[in-house]
Amino acid sequence: MFFRFGAVVATCLMLSALPVAAQTMRIGLQEDPDSLDPMAGTTFVGRIVFSALCDKLVDVDSNLNYVPQLATSWEWGEEGRTLTLRLRTGVTFHDGEPLNAEAVRYNIDRYRNTPGSRRATELRPVQAVEVVDAMTVRLRMAQPFAPLLGVLSDRAGMMLSPKATEAAGPRVGEAPVCSGPFRFARRVHQERIVLDRFDGYWNAQAIHLQQVVYVPVPAPNVRLANLRSGALEMMERLAPTDLRQVRGQRGLRVEESTALGYFTMTINVANGPRASGPLSNPKVREALEAAIDRRALNQVVFDGAFVPSNQAQAPGTAFYNEAHPVPARDVERARRLLAEAGIPRPAFTLLVANSAVDVQVGEVIQSMAAEAGFAIQVQALETGALNAQTDRGDYEAAIVIWSGRADPDANISIWLQCDGFINWGRYCNRGFDEALAQARTLTDTAARQALYRQASAIYLADLPHIFLYHAKLFWAMTDRVSGFQTHPDGLIRLQGVRLAAR
């Protein structure tokens, strides 16, 4: 994959021309986030922005332990059917309104009950949100739901000002009013999102920056060129192939962490007319997987830095199904399966994000599958357009990322549960759903492991997704940046981060 030098220089000049205040941190993102309403957002980069904009009830630390944020403590009751949260005092939203139990009730009910909410499925087990007192709220469920703390540590736990949200109506995502360390200032789509320090933040002593600017730059080499030129102070998702040169460059450094996130190929098995192509045949999907060499893909595209995987859980982790390890490539078997299916040369379009890395992944898979008889056309789209197209079923297959969650349920139910909120291919297997439903009622790890392994055996047989690899996270930054702590969820938390003067 080649890029014109002039295009890189032009982008660097454009970013350098952005207005920069004192103590402004400019962060290069791989794409432009979608909606900045936590109720509607689905993108990984959106979660990066939210980590500065919208505090959550619960957070996770670098070891994936649940830790207090807007809630200082929580307690399960009634044999796991209630979760009571005690809120932090003295917290205000960016419009000066107080955070209290009524505000939490408003937000969670909004996420649960608004038509089209992306959080509704995550919060479905919650039957009622009760205000116990001014600073205590209780979530009530019909049966235990072990993943609930994990749900509240993500967008479903982000609190917005009820007053501002009601006033904004459907346009709340254009200028959200939250309670995080930075407040929304302005956004130019595909160019920048600007957040200013919120002086009323409850943990203001941990915030040392005056402003943060998120800049979408899809090509990793262009993001890196902007970092080197001084137009950025940090970039996420440094390409593994660039690790050696960045580590050898004076004034730059790399931080890394093994990620919860993974890349998967979603296949449209039942969503609209595009689901009637060759991939609707299970044997063709099985042949496609047999044609892919995940280890070679990792070596060619990522210089061996990532983790080849065939499941939503990473190999070696607690919920990985070791009875179904990453299969070796078998081109002859792939050809045999296609012959059995009566489709010796299946053709389909594979959508990928318009980043250099994602396009290369698509092209490597295209080349591998061609040896088995597949004719794949790779089409690159801007991430928002890709998400919109897959959401409406206007696709056959697409390579997408899931940023990963601490609880295993959130790493698989969203894609493959019959009503999963990003089940774009409309896969539905009642046995799979039943295994997940049972697992959610249990807190014993061994009992949950058995059920999640049962669920993985089902989707590995049906192959509505072909999981490809788990990522490692690499952030590149100037030596002026200090205090940054890595997390396996890939989010950039700005508490404690400092930026030295030039």
C-alpha positions as CSV (number, residue, x, y, z in Angstrom):
1,M,0.0,0.0,0.0
2,F,1.6,3.3,-1.1
3,F,0.7,6.9,-0.1
4,R,1.7,10.1,-1.8
5,F,4.2,12.1,0.1
6,G,2.4,15.3,-0.9
7,A,-0.8,14.1,0.8
8,V,1.1,13.5,4.0
9,V,2.7,16.9,4.0
10,A,-0.7,18.6,3.2
11,T,-2.3,16.9,6.2
12,C,0.5,17.9,8.5
13,L,0.2,21.5,7.4
14,M,-3.6,21.4,7.9
15,L,-3.2,20.0,11.5
16,S,-0.4,22.5,12.3
17,A,-2.8,25.3,11.4
18,L,-5.3,24.3,14.0
19,P,-5.5,26.9,16.8
20,V,-3.6,25.6,19.8
21,A,-4.1,27.0,23.4
22,A,-1.5,26.6,26.1
23,Q,-1.6,23.1,27.6
24,T,-3.6,21.8,24.7
25,M,-3.3,18.1,24.0
26,R,-3.9,17.0,20.4
27,I,-4.7,13.3,19.9
28,G,-4.8,11.6,16.6
29,L,-7.7,9.2,16.2
30,Q,-8.0,6.5,13.6
31,E,-11.5,7.7,12.5
32,D,-14.1,10.3,13.3
33,P,-16.5,9.2,16.1
34,D,-20.2,8.8,15.4
35,S,-22.8,10.4,17.7
36,L,-21.6,11.9,21.0
37,D,-24.8,10.9,22.6
38,P,-23.9,7.8,24.8
39,M,-27.4,6.5,24.0
40,A,-26.6,6.3,20.3
41,G,-22.8,5.9,20.0
42,T,-21.3,2.7,18.8
43,T,-17.7,3.5,17.7
44,F,-14.5,2.7,19.6
45,V,-13.1,6.2,19.0
46,G,-16.3,7.6,20.4
47,R,-15.5,5.9,23.7
48,I,-12.1,7.5,23.7
49,V,-13.7,10.9,23.5
50,F,-16.4,10.0,26.1
51,S,-13.6,9.1,28.5
52,A,-12.8,12.8,28.8
53,L,-16.3,14.1,28.3
54,C,-18.7,11.8,30.3
55,D,-17.9,10.2,33.6
56,K,-19.6,6.8,34.3
57,L,-21.1,5.3,37.4
58,V,-18.3,2.7,37.5
59,D,-14.9,2.6,35.8
60,V,-12.3,-0.2,35.4
61,D,-8.7,0.0,36.4
62,S,-5.6,-1.2,34.5
63,N,-6.2,-4.7,35.9
64,L,-9.9,-4.7,34.8
65,N,-11.2,-4.4,38.4
66,Y,-14.4,-2.3,38.8
67,V,-13.6,0.9,40.6
68,P,-15.7,3.9,41.8
69,Q,-16.3,6.9,39.6
70,L,-19.7,8.7,39.9
71,A,-20.8,5.9,42.3
72,T,-18.5,5.5,45.3
73,S,-19.9,2.1,46.3
74,W,-22.4,-0.6,45.3
75,E,-24.0,-3.6,46.8
76,W,-25.9,-6.6,45.4
77,G,-29.1,-7.6,47.2
78,E,-32.1,-9.9,47.1
79,E,-29.8,-12.8,45.8
80,G,-28.4,-10.7,43.0
81,R,-31.7,-9.2,41.8
82,T,-30.9,-5.7,43.0
83,L,-27.9,-3.5,42.7
84,T,-27.8,-0.4,45.0
85,L,-25.3,2.4,44.2
86,R,-24.3,5.2,46.4
87,L,-23.4,8.3,44.5
88,R,-20.5,10.7,44.9
89,T,-21.4,14.0,46.6
90,G,-20.5,17.4,45.2
91,V,-20.6,16.4,41.5
92,T,-22.1,18.8,39.0
93,F,-22.8,18.5,35.3
94,H,-21.1,21.0,32.9
95,D,-24.2,23.2,33.1
96,G,-24.0,23.5,36.9
97,E,-26.9,21.1,37.6
98,P,-26.2,18.6,40.4
99,L,-25.7,14.9,40.0
100,N,-28.1,13.0,42.2
101,A,-30.2,9.8,42.3
102,E,-33.0,11.4,40.2
103,A,-30.5,12.3,37.5
104,V,-29.2,8.7,37.5
105,R,-32.8,7.4,37.2
106,Y,-33.5,9.8,34.3
107,N,-30.4,8.7,32.4
108,I,-30.8,5.0,32.9
109,D,-34.6,5.2,32.0
110,R,-33.7,7.2,28.9
111,Y,-31.2,4.5,27.8
112,R,-33.7,1.8,28.6
113,N,-36.9,3.2,27.1
114,T,-36.1,5.5,24.2
115,P,-37.0,4.0,20.8
116,G,-33.8,3.2,18.9
117,S,-31.5,3.4,22.0
118,R,-28.3,1.4,21.5
119,R,-28.2,0.8,25.3
120,A,-31.7,-0.7,25.6
121,T,-30.5,-4.3,25.0
122,E,-27.7,-3.9,27.5
123,L,-30.1,-2.7,30.2
124,R,-33.0,-5.0,29.3
125,P,-32.7,-7.0,32.5
126,V,-33.3,-3.8,34.6
127,Q,-37.0,-3.7,35.3
128,A,-37.0,-0.5,37.5
129,V,-34.8,2.2,38.7
130,E,-35.7,3.3,42.2
131,V,-34.6,6.5,44.0
132,V,-33.8,5.3,47.5
133,D,-32.7,8.8,48.7
134,A,-31.1,11.9,47.2
135,M,-27.8,10.1,46.7
136,T,-28.7,6.4,46.5
137,V,-30.3,4.6,43.5
138,R,-31.3,1.0,43.2
139,L,-31.6,-1.0,40.0
140,R,-34.1,-3.9,40.3
141,M,-34.2,-7.0,38.1
142,A,-36.4,-10.0,37.8
143,Q,-33.4,-12.3,38.0
144,P,-29.7,-11.9,38.7
145,F,-27.7,-10.2,36.0
146,A,-23.9,-10.6,36.7
147,P,-22.7,-8.4,33.7
148,L,-24.6,-5.3,35.1
149,L,-21.5,-3.7,36.6
150,G,-19.7,-4.1,33.3
151,V,-22.6,-2.5,31.5
152,L,-22.5,0.5,33.9
153,S,-18.7,0.9,33.3
154,D,-19.5,1.8,29.7
155,R,-21.9,4.1,27.8
156,A,-24.9,2.9,29.7
157,G,-23.3,4.2,32.9
158,M,-22.5,7.7,31.5
159,M,-24.6,10.5,33.1
160,L,-25.8,13.5,31.2
161,S,-27.5,16.6,32.6
162,P,-31.3,15.9,32.5
163,K,-32.1,19.6,32.1
164,A,-29.7,20.0,29.1
165,T,-30.7,16.7,27.6
166,E,-34.4,17.5,27.6
167,A,-33.7,20.9,26.1
168,A,-31.6,19.5,23.3
169,G,-34.1,16.7,22.4
170,P,-32.9,14.6,19.5
171,R,-29.9,16.9,19.0
172,V,-28.2,16.0,22.3
173,G,-25.3,14.3,20.5
174,E,-24.3,17.5,18.9
175,A,-23.3,19.1,22.2
176,P,-23.7,16.7,25.1
177,V,-23.6,18.1,28.7
178,C,-22.0,15.5,30.9
179,S,-19.9,15.6,34.1
180,G,-16.5,14.5,33.0
181,P,-13.2,16.4,33.3
182,F,-13.7,18.3,30.0
183,R,-16.7,20.0,28.6
184,F,-17.8,20.0,24.9
185,A,-16.6,23.1,23.0
186,R,-17.1,22.5,19.3
187,R,-16.9,19.9,16.6
188,V,-16.1,20.0,12.9
189,H,-17.0,16.6,11.5
190,Q,-14.0,14.7,9.9
191,E,-11.7,17.4,11.2
192,R,-11.7,17.9,15.0
193,I,-13.5,17.6,18.3
194,V,-12.5,20.3,20.9
195,L,-13.1,19.8,24.6
196,D,-12.2,22.4,27.3
197,R,-11.3,21.8,30.9
198,F,-14.2,21.8,33.3
199,D,-13.1,23.7,36.4
200,G,-16.0,22.3,38.4
201,Y,-14.9,18.7,37.9
202,W,-15.1,16.7,41.1
203,N,-11.6,15.4,40.6
204,A,-10.1,18.6,39.2
205,Q,-6.8,18.1,41.0
206,A,-6.1,15.2,38.6
207,I,-6.6,17.3,35.5
208,H,-3.5,19.2,34.3
209,L,-4.6,20.1,30.7
210,Q,-6.6,23.1,29.6
211,Q,-7.9,21.6,26.4
212,V,-8.0,18.4,24.4
213,V,-8.4,18.2,20.6
214,Y,-9.3,14.9,19.0
215,V,-8.2,14.8,15.3
216,P,-9.4,12.0,13.0
217,V,-6.6,10.9,10.7
218,P,-7.5,7.5,9.2
219,A,-4.0,6.5,7.8
220,P,-1.6,5.4,10.5
221,N,1.4,6.7,8.5
222,V,-0.2,10.1,8.2
223,R,-1.0,10.1,12.0
224,L,2.6,9.3,12.7
225,A,3.8,12.0,10.3
226,N,1.7,14.5,12.2
227,L,3.1,13.3,15.5
228,R,6.7,13.7,14.2
229,S,6.0,17.2,12.8
230,G,4.6,18.4,16.2
231,A,1.0,18.7,14.9
232,L,-0.1,16.0,17.4
233,E,1.1,15.2,21.0
234,M,-0.3,11.6,20.9
235,M,-1.8,9.1,18.5
236,E,-3.7,5.9,19.1
237,R,-3.3,2.7,17.3
238,L,0.3,3.0,16.1
239,A,0.8,0.4,13.4
240,P,2.9,-2.5,14.6
241,T,5.2,-2.2,11.6
242,D,6.1,1.3,12.8
243,L,7.1,0.2,16.3
244,R,10.8,-0.2,15.6
245,Q,11.3,3.2,14.0
246,V,9.3,5.1,16.6
247,R,11.1,3.5,19.5
248,G,14.3,4.5,17.8
249,Q,13.3,8.2,17.3
250,R,14.5,10.8,19.8
251,G,11.6,12.8,21.4
252,L,9.0,10.0,20.9
253,R,8.0,7.0,22.9
254,V,5.6,4.1,22.7
255,E,3.2,2.8,25.4
256,E,1.6,-0.6,24.9
257,S,-1.0,-2.9,26.4
258,T,-2.6,-6.2,25.5
259,A,-6.1,-5.4,24.4
260,L,-9.6,-6.7,25.1
261,G,-10.5,-5.6,21.6
262,Y,-10.6,-7.8,18.6
263,F,-11.3,-7.7,14.8
264,T,-14.0,-9.9,13.3
265,M,-15.6,-10.5,10.0
266,T,-19.4,-10.1,10.4
267,I,-21.4,-11.9,7.8
268,N,-24.9,-11.0,6.7
269,V,-26.8,-14.2,7.3
270,A,-30.4,-12.9,7.5
271,N,-30.7,-9.1,7.1
272,G,-32.4,-8.1,3.9
273,P,-31.8,-9.0,0.3
274,R,-28.0,-8.9,0.6
275,A,-28.2,-11.9,2.9
276,S,-29.1,-14.2,-0.1
277,G,-25.6,-14.4,-1.5
278,P,-23.1,-17.3,-1.3
279,L,-22.3,-16.6,2.3
280,S,-25.8,-17.6,3.3
281,N,-24.6,-21.2,2.8
282,P,-23.0,-22.5,6.0
283,K,-20.5,-24.6,4.0
284,V,-19.3,-21.5,2.1
285,R,-18.7,-19.7,5.4
286,E,-16.8,-22.8,6.7
287,A,-14.8,-22.8,3.5
288,L,-13.9,-19.2,3.9
289,E,-12.6,-19.7,7.4
290,A,-10.6,-22.7,6.1
291,A,-9.0,-20.5,3.5
292,I,-7.7,-17.9,6.0
293,D,-4.4,-18.3,7.7
294,R,-4.7,-16.1,10.8
295,R,-1.1,-16.5,11.8
296,A,0.2,-15.5,8.4
297,L,-2.2,-12.5,8.4
298,N,-0.8,-11.4,11.8
299,Q,2.7,-11.7,10.5
300,V,2.2,-10.0,7.2
301,V,0.1,-7.0,8.4
302,F,1.1,-6.7,12.1
303,D,4.7,-7.9,12.1
304,G,3.6,-10.7,14.4
305,A,2.6,-8.3,17.2
306,F,-1.1,-9.2,17.5
307,V,-2.8,-12.4,18.7
308,P,-4.4,-14.7,16.2
309,S,-7.8,-15.7,17.5
310,N,-11.0,-17.4,16.4
311,Q,-13.2,-16.4,19.4
312,A,-14.5,-13.3,21.1
313,Q,-12.3,-14.1,24.1
314,A,-8.5,-14.1,23.6
315,P,-6.5,-17.4,23.7
316,G,-5.2,-18.1,27.2
317,T,-7.9,-16.0,29.0
318,A,-10.5,-17.4,31.4
319,F,-13.4,-17.7,29.0
320,Y,-11.6,-18.9,25.9
321,N,-12.8,-22.3,24.7
322,E,-9.6,-24.4,24.5
323,A,-11.6,-27.3,22.9
324,H,-11.8,-25.1,19.7
325,P,-8.3,-23.7,19.1
326,V,-7.4,-21.4,16.2
327,P,-7.7,-23.7,13.2
328,A,-4.8,-24.1,10.7
329,R,-5.4,-23.0,7.1
330,D,-6.6,-25.9,4.9
331,V,-7.1,-24.8,1.2
332,E,-7.9,-28.2,0.0
333,R,-10.7,-28.6,2.6
334,A,-12.0,-25.1,1.6
335,R,-12.2,-26.2,-2.1
336,R,-13.9,-29.5,-1.1
337,L,-16.5,-27.6,1.0
338,L,-17.3,-25.2,-1.9
339,A,-17.7,-28.2,-4.2
340,E,-20.1,-29.8,-1.7
341,A,-22.0,-26.5,-1.6
342,G,-22.2,-26.4,-5.4
343,I,-20.6,-23.0,-5.4
344,P,-17.0,-23.5,-6.6
345,R,-16.3,-19.8,-7.1
346,P,-18.4,-17.7,-4.7
347,A,-18.1,-13.9,-5.2
348,F,-18.9,-11.3,-2.6
349,T,-17.9,-7.8,-1.4
350,L,-15.9,-7.4,1.8
351,L,-16.3,-4.0,3.4
352,V,-13.4,-2.6,5.5
353,A,-12.7,0.8,7.2
354,N,-10.7,3.2,5.0
355,S,-7.5,2.9,7.1
356,A,-4.4,1.6,5.5
357,V,-4.2,-1.3,7.9
358,D,-7.8,-2.4,7.5
359,V,-7.5,-2.3,3.7
360,Q,-4.4,-4.4,3.9
361,V,-6.1,-6.9,6.1
362,G,-8.9,-7.1,3.5
363,E,-6.5,-7.5,0.7
364,V,-4.6,-10.3,2.4
365,I,-7.8,-12.2,3.1
366,Q,-8.8,-11.6,-0.5
367,S,-5.6,-13.1,-1.7
368,M,-5.7,-16.1,0.6
369,A,-9.4,-16.9,-0.2
370,A,-8.7,-16.6,-4.0
371,E,-6.5,-19.7,-3.7
372,A,-9.6,-21.7,-2.6
373,G,-11.8,-20.2,-5.3
374,F,-13.3,-17.1,-3.8
375,A,-13.7,-13.9,-5.7
376,I,-13.7,-11.1,-3.1
377,Q,-14.0,-7.5,-3.9
378,V,-12.6,-5.3,-1.1
379,Q,-14.4,-2.0,-0.6
380,A,-13.1,0.7,1.8
381,L,-15.6,3.0,3.5
382,E,-15.3,5.8,6.1
383,T,-16.1,4.1,9.5
384,G,-19.4,5.9,10.0
385,A,-20.6,5.0,6.5
386,L,-19.5,1.4,7.1
387,N,-21.4,1.2,10.3
388,A,-24.5,2.7,8.7
389,Q,-24.4,0.4,5.8
390,T,-23.9,-2.7,7.9
391,D,-26.7,-1.6,10.3
392,R,-29.2,-1.5,7.6
393,G,-28.2,-4.8,6.1
394,D,-26.6,-3.4,3.0
395,Y,-23.6,-5.7,3.1
396,E,-22.4,-9.3,2.6
397,A,-19.4,-9.3,4.9
398,A,-17.4,-6.6,6.7
399,I,-14.3,-6.5,8.9
400,V,-15.1,-4.5,12.1
401,I,-13.5,-3.9,15.5
402,W,-15.0,-4.4,18.9
403,S,-13.0,-2.6,21.6
404,G,-13.7,-5.3,24.2
405,R,-15.2,-5.3,27.7
406,A,-14.2,-6.7,31.0
407,D,-17.2,-9.0,31.3
408,P,-17.3,-11.8,28.6
409,D,-21.0,-11.3,28.0
410,A,-20.5,-7.9,26.5
411,N,-17.9,-9.3,24.1
412,I,-20.3,-11.6,22.3
413,S,-24.0,-10.9,23.0
414,I,-23.8,-7.6,21.2
415,W,-23.0,-9.4,17.9
416,L,-24.7,-12.7,18.1
417,Q,-27.7,-12.6,20.5
418,C,-30.9,-12.6,18.5
419,D,-31.6,-9.0,19.5
420,G,-28.0,-7.9,20.0
421,F,-27.6,-4.2,19.4
422,I,-25.0,-4.6,16.7
423,N,-26.2,-7.9,15.4
424,W,-26.0,-6.5,11.9
425,G,-26.3,-9.9,10.1
426,R,-29.4,-10.9,12.1
427,Y,-28.0,-14.2,13.2
428,C,-30.3,-16.0,15.7
429,N,-29.8,-19.3,17.5
430,R,-32.0,-19.9,20.5
431,G,-29.6,-22.4,22.0
432,F,-26.9,-19.7,22.0
433,D,-29.2,-17.2,23.6
434,E,-30.3,-19.6,26.3
435,A,-26.6,-20.4,27.2
436,L,-25.9,-16.6,27.6
437,A,-29.1,-16.1,29.6
438,Q,-28.1,-18.8,32.1
439,A,-24.5,-17.4,32.3
440,R,-25.8,-14.0,33.3
441,T,-27.5,-15.3,36.4
442,L,-24.3,-16.7,37.8
443,T,-21.4,-15.1,39.6
444,D,-19.3,-18.3,40.0
445,T,-16.5,-18.1,37.4
446,A,-16.3,-21.9,36.7
447,A,-20.1,-22.1,36.2
448,R,-20.0,-19.2,33.8
449,Q,-17.0,-20.6,31.9
450,A,-18.9,-23.8,31.1
451,L,-21.9,-21.8,29.7
452,Y,-19.8,-19.4,27.6
453,R,-17.8,-22.3,26.2
454,Q,-21.1,-23.9,25.3
455,A,-22.1,-20.7,23.5
456,S,-18.8,-20.4,21.7
457,A,-19.2,-24.0,20.4
458,I,-22.5,-22.9,18.8
459,Y,-21.2,-19.9,17.0
460,L,-18.1,-21.6,15.9
461,A,-20.3,-24.2,14.2
462,D,-22.6,-21.7,12.6
463,L,-19.9,-19.1,11.7
464,P,-22.0,-15.9,11.5
465,H,-18.8,-14.2,12.4
466,I,-15.2,-15.2,11.6
467,F,-13.1,-13.8,14.4
468,L,-9.6,-13.0,13.2
469,Y,-7.3,-11.6,15.9
470,H,-7.0,-9.8,19.2
471,A,-5.1,-6.6,19.1
472,K,-2.3,-5.2,21.1
473,L,-2.6,-1.5,21.8
474,F,0.2,0.9,20.9
475,W,0.1,4.6,21.7
476,A,2.8,6.8,20.3
477,M,3.4,10.2,21.9
478,T,5.9,13.0,22.3
479,D,8.2,12.9,25.4
480,R,6.4,16.1,26.5
481,V,3.5,13.8,27.6
482,S,3.8,12.3,31.1
483,G,1.5,10.5,33.5
484,F,-0.4,8.5,30.8
485,Q,-1.5,5.0,32.1
486,T,-2.4,2.3,29.7
487,H,-5.6,0.2,30.0
488,P,-6.6,-3.0,28.2
489,D,-9.8,-1.3,27.0
490,G,-7.8,1.1,24.9
491,L,-9.3,4.2,26.3
492,I,-7.2,7.3,26.8
493,R,-7.9,8.5,30.4
494,L,-6.5,12.0,30.9
495,Q,-6.5,12.0,34.7
496,G,-2.9,12.5,35.7
497,V,-1.7,13.4,32.2
498,R,0.7,16.4,31.9
499,L,2.1,18.2,28.9
500,A,5.5,19.8,29.3
501,A,6.2,23.1,27.7
502,R,8.0,23.1,24.3
